[in-house]
Structures are given as structure tokens and as C-alpha cells.
Amino acid sequence: MGEKVKINCKIPQEWQTKIELLAKERKTEPNKIIYEALGRYLGENANTDDSRLNVLEVEVTMLKRQVAELVMVVKNRPTNSLGKFPEVQQNIEDDDDFIEDEPDEILYDFLPPEER
């Protein structure tokens, strides 16, 4: 691999926040997250001892967060609305498209008289 060199670049604040959050979730430093990401992008082995485990840990953490959010949504929802759907009332009399004819009835009115 050779000697390591230090590089600098400017990134959007949103990226920095994501990197810091990911580093916190993995219990590592942000520079290791960036190092691993560059290695993956370049198709190189970043030689991180637990990169596969870290990926799984991040996925589990994200799933736990999503489940916690869903639990909060369900808990905050009124109990009388669980399992019920709003009733839809259709008034056939007000429906202009409703035509009282048999489904198998053949309509000839639109044909020219010689074809009826």
C-alpha cells in the first residue's frame, strides 16, 4: 500500500453531519468512515478489521430507529381509529354515470340506421 498521505477537501455540511452520525453509530472516528468510503469507491481493500460487521451494525441501528419511530406513531394514534377505515358512502342517485341497463345489453343507438 505504501506511505499514507493526508488529503483535504470541502464537503457540504449535510455530508459532514451524516459522517459524524455514522461514526457515532459505529463507535469510531469520522476519518475512518471517510477512509473506508474512499477505499470502497476505488475498489481497494480499506483494511478495516470489522467493516462488514460495522455495516450490519449500522443497518440494525437504522432499523431500531425506524421501529422506534413507528412505535411512537402507533402509540400517538387514537385507539378508536386503529383497524377502522373511513366509511365510504356512494349515492347512486347522484351519480351521473349510473345507467340502468343490463350489463349484457347491446346498445345499437350509436350505429347508423343502415347498420342497426
Backbone torsions as a table, in degrees:
resi	resn	phi	psi	omega
1	MET	NA	-38.6	176.5
2	GLY	91.7	-168.4	-177.2
3	GLU	-73.3	142.6	178.4
4	LYS	-90.8	140.1	177.6
5	VAL	-119.8	153.5	179.9
6	LYS	-93.3	135.6	177.6
7	ILE	-123.7	154.9	178.1
8	ASN	-130.5	143.5	172.8
9	CYS	-156.1	158.1	178.0
10	LYS	-96.6	136.0	178.8
11	ILE	-129.2	158.9	177.1
12	PRO	-63.4	151.4	-179.6
13	GLN	-58.6	-34.9	179.5
14	GLU	-61.3	-39.7	178.9
15	TRP	-64.8	-44.0	-179.7
16	GLN	-59.4	-41.8	178.7
17	THR	-63.0	-43.1	179.0
18	LYS	-64.3	-41.2	179.5
19	ILE	-63.2	-44.4	179.8
20	GLU	-64.7	-40.1	178.1
21	LEU	-64.1	-43.7	178.9
22	LEU	-63.8	-41.3	178.6
23	ALA	-63.6	-39.2	178.9
24	LYS	-66.0	-41.8	179.3
25	GLU	-64.4	-36.7	-179.2
26	ARG	-87.1	-5.3	-177.2
27	LYS	56.8	52.3	178.8
28	THR	-142.6	-175.2	-179.0
29	GLU	-93.5	149.2	178.8
30	PRO	-58.0	-34.4	-179.4
31	ASN	-65.6	-29.0	176.3
32	LYS	-70.7	-34.8	176.8
33	ILE	-63.3	-45.8	-179.8
34	ILE	-65.6	-42.2	179.5
35	TYR	-59.6	-46.0	180.0
36	GLU	-65.5	-40.7	179.9
37	ALA	-63.8	-42.7	177.5
38	LEU	-64.0	-41.5	178.2
39	GLY	-60.5	-43.7	178.3
40	ARG	-64.6	-42.8	-178.9
41	TYR	-61.6	-38.8	-178.8
42	LEU	-85.2	-2.7	179.7
43	GLY	75.2	22.3	-179.6
44	GLU	-102.9	154.4	174.0
45	ASN	-79.8	116.8	-176.2
46	ALA	-77.8	-1.6	179.3
47	ASN	54.3	37.0	172.3
48	THR	-89.8	128.0	-171.7
49	ASP	-63.8	-27.6	-175.0
50	ASP	-133.2	39.9	-175.4
51	SER	-65.0	-40.6	179.7
52	ARG	-67.0	-40.7	177.5
53	LEU	-64.4	-40.0	178.8
54	ASN	-62.6	-39.9	178.7
55	VAL	-61.2	-45.3	178.9
56	LEU	-65.3	-38.8	177.8
57	GLU	-62.2	-40.8	178.9
58	VAL	-64.4	-43.8	179.5
59	GLU	-62.6	-42.8	178.9
60	VAL	-64.2	-41.9	178.9
61	THR	-62.3	-42.9	179.0
62	MET	-64.3	-41.5	178.5
63	LEU	-63.8	-40.6	177.6
64	LYS	-61.7	-41.5	179.3
65	ARG	-64.2	-43.0	179.7
66	GLN	-65.6	-40.4	178.2
67	VAL	-64.2	-41.5	178.9
68	ALA	-62.2	-40.4	177.4
69	GLU	-64.0	-42.3	178.6
70	LEU	-64.4	-39.6	178.1
71	VAL	-61.3	-42.2	178.9
72	MET	-64.2	-40.7	179.0
73	VAL	-63.0	-44.7	-179.1
74	VAL	-66.6	-40.6	-180.0
75	LYS	-66.1	-35.3	-178.0
76	ASN	-81.9	-8.8	-179.2
77	ARG	-79.8	138.7	178.2
78	PRO	-59.7	139.2	-175.2
79	THR	-67.1	-28.9	-179.0
80	ASN	-73.6	-12.9	-179.9
81	SER	-93.7	-6.7	-179.6
82	LEU	-72.6	128.8	175.6
83	GLY	77.4	2.0	179.4
84	LYS	-112.0	142.7	176.1
85	PHE	-111.2	145.7	178.5
86	PRO	-62.4	137.5	-178.9
87	GLU	-75.1	133.5	178.7
88	VAL	-106.2	122.1	178.3
89	GLN	-108.1	126.5	178.9
90	GLN	-112.8	122.4	178.6
91	ASN	-96.6	108.6	-175.4
92	ILE	-66.2	-32.2	-177.8
93	GLU	-65.3	-30.2	-179.6
94	ASP	-86.0	-8.4	-177.0
95	ASP	-82.5	113.4	-179.3
96	ASP	-69.5	-23.6	-177.2
97	ASP	-82.4	-8.1	-177.3
98	PHE	-77.5	121.6	179.4
99	ILE	-122.8	130.6	-179.0
100	GLU	-86.1	85.0	173.5
101	ASP	-142.5	162.3	-178.5
102	GLU	-72.7	143.7	-179.7
103	PRO	-63.6	-26.9	-178.3
104	ASP	-97.7	7.4	-179.3
105	GLU	-72.6	134.4	178.4
106	ILE	-95.1	126.8	-179.2
107	LEU	-97.2	123.2	-178.2
108	TYR	-108.1	-5.7	-173.1
109	ASP	-60.5	-29.5	-176.8
110	PHE	-82.5	-11.2	-179.4
111	LEU	-80.7	150.8	174.6
112	PRO	-62.9	153.1	-175.2
113	PRO	-56.1	-35.5	-177.8
114	GLU	-70.9	-17.5	-179.9
115	GLU	-99.5	-1.3	-178.9
116	ARG	-76.6	NA	NA
